[in-house]
Amino acid sequence: MPLTLLGVTFLVFFITRLVPGGPIEQMMQQQSMTAMSGKKAGTQRGDNNLSEPDMERLEEQYNLHEPISTAYFQWLGLVPKKIFISKEEFPLEPQSEDTNSDDKYAGVSPLHTRINLYETGEQVVVIRESADSSKVQDAYFSGTPNRKVKAEGWEVLIESPRDRAERWGRRMRQLDNEIALKNKEKSYAWRAVMYQTDFDGILQGTMGNSFKYNEPVWDMIIERIPVSLYFGILSAIITYSVCIPLGIIKAIKHKTFIDNLSSALIFLGYSVPGFALGALLVVYLGARLEWFPLCGLTSPEFSSMGFGEQAIDLLHHTVLPLICYVISSFAITTMMMKNNLMDNLSADYVRTAMAKGVSFRTAVVRHAFRNSFIPIASTLGGLISIIVAGSMLVEKVFDIQGFGMLSYQALMDKDYALIMGTLLLTSFLMVLGNLISDIIVAAIDPRIKFD
């Protein structure tokens, strides 16, 4: 299970970082559209382009500037992230050639929570002051590019113009364009980056914040899960309470009018996808006949209703989505129950039991049914992921804000943190369901033992 979760999450994490259109691209596109609309309207909004410091802050906030493998382990919480990042550019030459090294920094007034950095000989002096102008620390070290130096809980990294140009190239997908990198390198100065590190990932119980909504991913998931649980539990109860007895009746009444009619209706429903059926129900039963609401799970005035009115309103909004939830699973469960029971009814052990005087009803209920239920039991564990995850297409059609809709919105918005959060929960429930299915089958099937 852990290996499966690691494989699935890393694969999706890798894909999301490679495809274009991430948070930076979306922000740049929005700013460009805003600037264009401002020019068309004759306003002064044409300068709303996203600045490079803003892009860097977004990259650092959502960990987009790190290599994929490093960012993945930071998401897991195995590698620390950079926090409290402060940056300051500095010249390569001393402030003054005529004064000694101590006087070179005389009169320098470091900005609050920023870094002032000057090179003198073979050393760089880093002075960081807090908001009340009290000195926090001094760090003296060699000014080698890309060298990390620790000083009293802080780390300092020196970035060369080439390093900054390559970071720009990764952001703009221009790493293969050497001419563009050289031109961009000329516009940068040397820079010091001071930061602290801390573990903040899945192992620490956090999934990060959503880029689109700027809310904790876990809080958004918890808010949406009850809706999907509501539909998932109802659909599971209806499916198994109807399909298993129906499958038994169809096996006993094989090739009769009841069997043929139910098969025609079942396969007719199975041939129509749930989201397509939902669109038809919304148009005809919702918009034209006005028998049911068009969307949502409750009415706008739901909070002001009494308990009885709320129950009726919730039921009224539940009918159409619930039909779409259960329509496709009816055929699979019913026909699986029927075919398995027919195979067991024709087996030698059932004929032997009936030859010894066991009634047909007893042979069906006590002998054939248990063995026929084994294949269905192997799918019971998968209900966990179905119940929680729901159906994103059905929720999209009816505009129901459940977990499936949340997953759909995360994909459409390319919200990396939200995609990974919903994927992790869905994958965990999937592998957990497979484990539960194995345990259920071992409990039902006398041929399987965990010895």
N, C-alpha and C positions, 0 to 999 in steps of 0.2 A: 504493500500500500504506500509506504513512504517513497519508494522508488518511482512508482507510477505517478504520484503527485508531483515529484520533482521533475519527471520527464515532461508531463503535460504543461506544467506552469512555465518551465524554461522554454519549451517550444513556442508557446504563445507569447511569452515575454520577448523572445528573439524576433518573432515576426512583427510584433507591434513596433519595435525599435527600427526595423528595416524599412517598413512601408512609409511612403511620404504622407504628409498631411497631419503631422502631430500637433501638439499644443502651440509650438512656436509658429509653424506655418499657418495655423488657424488664426492666431492673434495677428500675424502680419497681414493676412487676407482681410480680416475685419477692419484693421486700421487703413488698409488701402481703399476698401470700399467706402469707409467713412470719409477719407480724404477726397475721393472722387465725387461722392454725393455733395460734399461741401463746396467743391469747385463748381459743380453744376448749379448749386443754389446761389452761387455768388457770394458765399461767406468766406471767412478766413480760416477754414478748417482744413486747409490743404497740408498743414504741417503735422498731422497727427500720426506720422509714421512711427513705428515702434523703434525706439532707440536701442543701440547695442547693449548698454548697461541693463536695460529692461529685459532684453533677451537673455542675458547672462543670469539675471536674477531668476527668470523662469526656469532656465536649465538647472540651476542649482536647487531651486525649490522642488522640482520634480525629478531631479537626479538624471537629467538627460545628457549631461556633458561627460559622464563617466563611460568607460568601455562597457559593453553589454554584459560581460561576465561579472565585472565588479558591481555594476548596478543591480544585477539579479541577486547576488549574495547580500548586497545592502538591503534589498527588498525583503529577503528572508530574515535579515537581522543577524547574519553571521559576520558581516564586515561593517565597521562603523562608518557613519556618514559625516560629512563636514557640516558644522553648524557655526553660527555667529561669524559669518564670513565678512572680513573687511579687506578692502583693496586700496592701494595707492601706487600711482606711478612715480618713478624717481629717475633723475638724470644719472648718466654714467660717470660724469666728472664731478669733482668736489664743488661745493658752493663757492669757495674762494681759494685761490692758490697762494695767497699771501699770508694767511693766518695758519696757526697750528691746528691740529685735528680737533682739539677741544673747542676752539673758537669757531670752527666751521659750522657748528650747530647753534651758536649764540643767536638769540633772537628768533629762533624757529618756534612757531606756535602750532603744535600739532592739533589737527581738527579732532573734535570729539568722535570717539569710536572709530577713528580712521588711523591709518598708518602713515607715518612720515619716514622716509627711507633715503639715505644718502650714502654714496660710496666714497670711501677714502682709502686709498691704497688697496689692500687686499681684503678689507672688511666692510660690511654693511651694518649700519646701526639702525635698529628698529625701536622706535619709541611709540608706545600706545598709551593714550590717556583716556580716562573715563569722563563721563559727562560733567563731573564736578572738578575736572582739571587735575585730579590727583593721579600721580603716575602709577600705572598698573605694573609695568615691567619694562626692562631694557634687555635686548638680545643682541649680542655681538657674534657675528659668524661670517664665514667666507661667502662671498656673493656669487656662488656657482649657480648657473641656471638649473632649474628643476630640482634643486636640492632642498629637501625638507629638513628644517631644524626645529627642535622643540625647545621651548623656554617657558617654564612655570605653567605648564598645562596648555600652552598654545603651540601651534605649529605654524611655521612660516615657509611659504613656497615662493621661489623666485621664478617668474615667467618671462621668457625672452620674447622679443617681437615675433620670432618665428613660431613659438608656441601659441601665441595669441592668434596668429594668422591661420595656423592649422585648426584651431578651435573654430574659427570663423568658417573655414572650409568644410568642416564636418557639419556645421549647422546649415550651411547653404549647399551642401552636397557638391563642393568644388575641390575636393581633395586631389582629384586627378588633373586639375587645371593649374599647372605650375606657374604660368604667367600671372593668373589672378592671385595666387598665394604670394608671389614676390611683390606685386603691386600693393597688396593689402599689408604686407609686412612693413613697408615703408611708413605707413600711417600709425604704427604702434610704437609705444615706448616700453622700456623695461618696467615690470610691475611686481610688487610684492603682495602676496595674498596671505593674510593671517586668519587662522580659524581654529576651532576646537572640534573634537570628534566625539560622537556618541552613537550607541547602538539603538536603532529605532526601526524595527521591522516586524515581520510576522511572529517571530519567536518572542518578541517583546509585547505582543498583543495589539499591534497597530497595523493598519493597512494603508496609511497615508490619507491624504485629502484629495477629493475630487477636483480635477482641473476646471470642469464646467461649473460646478455648484459651490466649490470651495468649502465643502463640508466633509467631515470624517466619513470615509467609505463605510466603515462598520456601522455607524449610526444610520446611514441611508439604507443599508441592507436590512437592519433590524426593523426599520420603519415599513419596508415593503413586504417582508416575509409573511406577516399575518394574512394579507390578502391572498397570496398564493396558497398558503396553508388552507384557507377557507375553501377555495375551489378544489384544491387537490384532495383534501379529505372527503369532501362531498362526492367528487367524481369517483374516487376509489370505492367508497361505500356503495354507491349506486351500481357501478360496474360489476363488482363481484357478487352483490346480492341479487342481481338480475341475471347475469350471464351464466353463472354456475348452475342454478336451477334450470335455466333455459337450455343449456347444453345437455343436461341430464335428460330433459324431456325430449329433445331432438334425437338423442341417441336411442332412447326407448321407442320413440315414434318415427323411426327412420323411414323415409320415403312416403310418409303420409302427408296429408294436406297441411297439417300444422308445421311439419318440418320444411316442406317446400316453400310455404308462404313466409315463414320466419327467415329462411335462408335468403330469399329474394330481398326482403326488407333490410336484412343485416348487411348484405353485400352492396346494396344500393347506398346505404349510409357510409360504408367503408370506402366506397369509390370517390366520395366527395371529401376533399380536405377540410379540416375544421375551420380554417380561416376563410375559405371560400364559402362554406355554408354560413359562417357568421355574417359575411357581407350580404348574402341573400336575405338572411333573417332581419338584418338591420333595415334593408331597403323595403321589404314587403310587410313584415310584421311590426316594424318600428316606425318607419317614415310614412308609408301609405295607409296601413290600417290603424296605426297608432295604438296597438295593443300593448306594446312594451316600450320602455325607454330606449333611446338610441345609444347612449354611452354612459360610462361611469358605473359606480357600485352603489351610490346613494344619491338622493335628491339634494338640491342646494339647501333646502330647509330641514334637512334630516335632524340636525341638532335640536331644533325646537319641537320635534314630535314627541309624543308619548311612546312608551315601550312597545305597545301593541302596533302603533302606526309605524314605528321604526322597523319592527320585524316584517310587516307586510311590505314596506318599501324596499327593504333589503332583498326579500324573496322576489319581488317584482323585477328588480334589476339583475337577479341571479339566473333567471330561467334561461335566457338566450345564451349567455356565455357557457353555462353548464352543459347545455345541449352540445355545443361545439367541443367542449372538453371530452365528453364521454363517447361521442359518435364513432370515432375511429377505433377505440379500444373494444367496443362491443363485439365486432366481428372476430377479432383475434382470440379473445378470451372464450367466447361462446364456441367457436369451431374447434379450438384446442380441447375444450372440455368434452365436446361431442366425439371427436375422433379418438381421443385417448380412451374414453369410456367404451366405445364400440370395440376397440381392439382388445380391451380387457374382458368384455363380455363374451367374446369369442375364444378366449384363452382356455386351456385345458383345466386350470384350477377352478374356474367358475363352473364349468360343466360338471366337474367332479363333485363340487360342493352341492350343486342342484341334484345330482344323481343320488347323493346321500340323504336327500330329503330337505335341504335348505330351500326356503322359498325364494322366488325370484327377487322380491323386494329386499330381502336380507342379503342375497348375493350381490345385489347392486350397491347397497349402502355400506355393508361391512367389509366386502372383499374388493369389488371392482373400483369403487369410488376412491378408496385410499390410494391405490396404485395409479389411478387416472389423474389424481390431483398433484402428483409429484412434479410433472413438467410445469404446471401452473405455479407451484410453490417456488420453483427456481426463479420466478420473475417477481416474487413478492418484495424482495429486498430492493429491487429497482424502483419500487413505488416511492421510496424516500426522496430520491432526486426528482421524480416527477411531481410529487406533492409540493415540494418546496420551490423548485424552479418554475413550475407552471408552464404555460405555453405563451411565448412572447408574441406569436402571431395573433393568437386569439385575443390577448390583452391589448395588442395594438389596434385590432379592429374595433373593439368595444371601449377603447381608451380607459382601461383599468390599470391603475398604478400599482402593479404587483412586481414581484421579483423578476418575472420574465420581461416586463416592460422596462425595468431598470437595466437589465442586460442589453436589451435592444438599444436603449438610449446611449449606453456606454459605448457600444460599437459604432453607432452613427456619429457620436461626438468625438470618437477616438480618444476617449478619456482613459488614459493608460491605467491609472490607479484603480478606477472603478471596474475596468475590464478584468484586471488581475484579481480584484476582490471577489467579484461574482464568479469568475472562473474557478478560483480556489474553493469556494464553498460548493459549487456544483460538482467539481471533480472529487472533493472529499466525500460528498454524499453518494456519488456514483460508486466509488471503491468500497465505501461502507455498506452500501446496498448489496454489492456482490458478496461481501463477507456474510451479511445476514442471510442472503439466499442460500449460501452453502450450509449455514447452520440449520436453517429450516428444512432443507432437503435431507440432511443427516438425521434430523429428528423424525421425519416422516418415513423416509425410505429405510427399511430394516437392513438393506444390503450395504449401507454406508455407515461406517463408524470412524470416529476420530480417535483411534487407539495409537 
